[in-house]
Amino acid sequence: MGQGSRPGLDFHSFRRSYVTHLIKDGWDPRFVQEQVGHEHASTTSLYTCVSSDFRTRTLRRHLDSTITAALQTQTGRQA
């Protein structure tokens, strides 16, 4: 990088940050993969450095929606 940059801050630092922010902001993973020119999603996943808080919130959101759907299905069967 240029003068005045912090040690260890390079092009890939910005690239990883860009990918992480796209993922955290809810962009489609396939879009993110194409943005950075990766052929395989597994390569893009190496760039995602999401926080444990984000992972917990995402997991909670998906679990809640799955449980809600299951309960609605079960309630529909009982009626």
C-alpha positions in Angstrom: 0.0 0.0 0.0 1.0 3.6 0.0 2.9 5.6 2.6 1.2 6.0 5.9 -0.6 2.7 5.6 -0.7 0.5 8.6 1.6 -2.6 8.5 -0.3 -5.7 7.3 -2.9 -3.6 5.5 -2.9 -4.7 1.9 -5.2 -5.1 -1.1 -6.6 -8.3 0.3 -7.5 -6.7 3.6 -9.8 -4.4 1.6 -11.1 -7.2 -0.5 -11.9 -9.3 2.6 -13.6 -6.3 4.2 -15.7 -5.7 1.1 -16.9 -9.3 0.9 -17.6 -9.4 4.7 -19.7 -6.2 4.5 -21.7 -7.5 1.5 -22.4 -10.8 3.3 -23.3 -9.0 6.6 -25.6 -6.6 4.7 -27.5 -9.6 3.3 -26.4 -9.6 -0.4 -26.9 -12.8 -2.2 -23.8 -15.0 -1.8 -23.8 -15.8 -5.5 -23.7 -12.0 -6.3 -20.8 -11.6 -3.8 -18.9 -14.6 -5.4 -19.3 -13.0 -8.9 -18.2 -9.5 -7.5 -14.8 -10.9 -6.5 -14.5 -13.2 -9.5 -14.4 -16.5 -7.7 -15.3 -19.7 -9.6 -16.3 -21.6 -6.4 -18.3 -20.4 -3.4 -15.9 -22.2 -1.1 -13.2 -19.7 -2.2 -15.5 -16.7 -1.4 -16.3 -18.2 2.0 -12.6 -17.9 2.9 -13.0 -14.1 2.6 -15.9 -13.9 5.0 -14.9 -12.8 8.4 -18.3 -12.3 10.0 -18.4 -11.8 13.8 -19.7 -14.4 16.1 -22.5 -12.0 17.0 -23.6 -11.9 13.3 -23.4 -15.7 13.1 -25.5 -16.0 16.2 -28.2 -13.6 15.0 -28.3 -15.3 11.6 -28.7 -18.7 13.1 -31.3 -17.4 15.6 -33.3 -15.8 12.7 -33.3 -19.1 10.7 -34.1 -21.2 13.7 -37.0 -19.0 14.6 -38.5 -19.1 11.1 -38.1 -22.8 10.9 -39.8 -23.4 14.3 -42.6 -21.0 13.4 -43.2 -22.8 10.1 -43.2 -26.2 11.9 -45.7 -25.0 14.5 -48.0 -23.5 11.8 -47.8 -26.8 10.0 -48.6 -28.8 13.1 -51.5 -26.4 14.1 -52.9 -26.8 10.6 -53.0 -30.6 11.0 -54.8 -30.5 14.3 -57.6 -28.2 13.0 
